[in-house]
């Protein structure tokens, strides 16, 4: 019941935007940021990619780049409808569209789609708690003294993690300390590797485990994408259980 209440609170934060001026402003920000659009088509489980190429408020349409993989092109021509999701400044923006016309430029399809009348605007959660009962996610940290500490993932966000330990932690592991190596063993053999700045050393949780919270330091682009994909998978799990 507690989980259900958490989910209800989470989804109540979704904002529906139907003001044309505000819709145009958000789409302009997406266009200028060149953010990737994740596109789904009716009756298809496959997710395609596209980008926003232009916004024409006067004639009430937007232009989208050809779907990738290209197998989505024929499906879109048949379905005429598509749903789009992108992330802008840590906010999920989603909207639906209706295909009006297909143009071709340099052998690449360009889709003329009706300007959306409604956007869904959702601030991402600050963190995702790993649900009890799923596979534990090991985390290994290495201190300056070459001491390796093994823990488990407690919380994760786009900016950092909270780690729980079943052992007594060194006294010098406190706020402000830079951990030179933090390795999170994500599912499917992926490893998230980063330096970690300790932001808090929490009291033990209800099972007697110590907690350390830290902020990722200088994640490279590949690691950042891996982190975002993992957070997105947790988000989908939350949606599935709602």
N, C-alpha and C positions, 0 to 999 in steps of 0.2 A: 504493500500500500504506500509506503514511504517513497519507493522508487516511482510509482505512478504519479504521486503528487509532485515530485521533482520534475518529471517530464512535462506535466501540465504547466508548471511554472515556466519551464524552459520555452515551450511553444507559445505561451501567451505573449512572448517578447517579439514574435513575428509581426512586422508592420506591413499592412497593405497600403500601397500608394497608388492612387488613381488621379492625382493632380497632374494634368498634362505638362505643366511647366517643370514640376519637380521630376517627372519621369524623363523628360528631355535632358535635364541637368545631370541626372544619374547616368543616362546612356552616354552623354558627352564625356563624363569622367571615365567610363569604361572604354570608350573609343580612344581617348588620349592616353590611357594607361596601357593600351594594347593587351588587355587581359584576355586569357584564353576562355572561350565559351565551351562548356560541356553540354552537348546536344543529345537529347533522346527523342526517338520517334515513336508514334503510337504502335503498340504491339511488338516492339523490338526491345530486347534486353541490352542491346549493344549501345555503348556510349561513344559518340563521335565528338570531334573537336572542330571549332570554327573560330573566326574572329569577326568583330564588328568593323565594317569598312566605312560606313557613312550613315548619317542621320538626316532625313529630309522631313522636317516638320510641316513645311508648306503643303507637300503632297502626301503626307501621312504614311511614310514608309522608311524602313532601314535596309541597308545592304549588308549581306553576310558573305564571307568567303566560303569557297567550296568545302564540303565536309571531308574530314579525314578520320578514318580510312575512306577511300572513294566509294566503297560498297554502299555507303549511306546515301550517295547521290540519287541512285535509282529509287531507293525506298522513299526518300523525301518527295520526289516527283510524283509518286503514287499517293503518299499519305497526305501531302499538302499542309501538314501541321507538324510543329516541332515545339519542344520545350527546352529552354536554355537556362543554365546556371553558371554563375561566375563568382569570383571572390574579389572584392574591392575594399582595400583598407580594412581587412579583417572582418568584413561584412559579406554575408552571402546574399547575392541578388539573383532572383529567378523570375522568369516571365515566359509566356507562351507566345507563339507567333503563327501566322497563316501565310503560306507561300502564295504570292501574287504572280510572280514571273521569274523565269530563269534567264539570265543573261550570260554571255560568254565573252571573255576577254583574254587573249593570248592562250586559248585552249583551256582556260580555267573558268569553272562555273562561278557565277555570282548570283546570289539569291536576293530577290526583292521581296521583302516580308513586311506585312502590315505593321505599322508602328504600334507597339503594345499599349493597351489601355489600362493595364494593371501590372504593378511590380510587387513582388514579395521581397521584403528587406529585413534581413535577420542578422542581428549581432551575434557573433560566435561566442560560445561559452568561454569563460575564463580558463577553465580546465575540465578535463574529463577524468573521472575516477574510474579506475579499472574495476569492472564488476566482479564481485565475489563469485567464485566458482569457475571462472575461465582460467586458462593456462597462465601460470605465473610468469612474469617478465623479469628475467634476471638483469641486474645492473651491477657492474664492477667499476669501482673508482680506485685510482692510484694516487697516493699522496706524494709530496716531495721526498719523503723518506723512503720511497719505494714500497711503502706498506700498501697492500691491496686489500680492499674491503668489499665483501660481497653482500649485496642487498637485493631488494625487489622493488619494482616500480609501484608507486602508490598513486600518484597523480601525474598527469602530463598536460602541457599546454604548448602553444606555439613558441613560447619564450623560455620555458624551463620545465623542471620536473621536481617531484617530491619522491624521495627514496626512503623505504623503511628497512631497518636493520634488526636482526635478532641478536646482535652482539653489542657489547659495550663499546662506544665510540671513543677515539682519542680526545683528550681534553682540548687539544689545539685545533680541532675541527670545529670552527666557529664562524660566525658571520664575517664576511669579507675575505675569507681564505679562498685562494684560487686552486681548484683541483685540476691538475695537469691532464688527467685522462679520466673520462667518464664514458663507458661503453654500455649501451642499452641493447640487449639481444631481442630485437623485434621478431614477430612471426615471419615465417617463410625464409629464414636464414638471413634476414637483413640486420645490419648492425648500425646503430646511430652512435657516432663518435664525436666527442666535443670536449673542450675544456668547460669547466663549470665553476661559476662563482657562487659560493655559499651565501644565501640570502637569509636563511634562518635555520636554527637548530631547535626543533620542536620538542615538546615533552613527549613521552612515550604514548602510543595509542592505546586503545582499550585492550589490546592483546599483549601489552608489555614491550612493544617494539619502538625503538628510537626512530625519529623522523628527521631527515635533512632535506631542506628545500634549496634549490639552486637555479641560477639563470644561465642558459647556454651562452657561450662566448665565441663569437666569430664562426658560426656555422657556415660552411660553404654551400653553394647553391644546390649541389646534389644531395647533401645531408638535409638541407631545408625542405627540399621536395619530398624526400623520404619521410620526414617528420609530418609534413602536411598530409601526405597520403595515409599515414597511420592514424592521424587525428580524424581524417575524413572517414576512415573505416569504423572508428569508434562512434562517430556521428551517425553513420548508417545503422549501426547496431542499436543505438538509442532509438532511432526512428522505427526500426523493426519491432521493438518491444513496446512502443507507445500504442 
